[in-house]
């Protein structure tokens, strides 16, 4: 089964990949985290993509974290 990728929006600019990994690992270890940077400033763009190997982990992340504050 292919991995499941989630869009995570409205992130604080200072949030790091390690912050995201630690927070979302509560439901399962993300296999990949992509934190796009602005080309002009090099600053984080306020969103990320998280990938889980199992659909059940992705669904658990949605259930637990949707609408919740981060940092």
Secondary structure, DSSP 8 states (H G I E B T S, - for coil): ---EEEEE-S--TT--HHHHHHHHTTTS--SEEE--B-TTT--B-S-EEEEESSHHHHHHHHHHHTT----
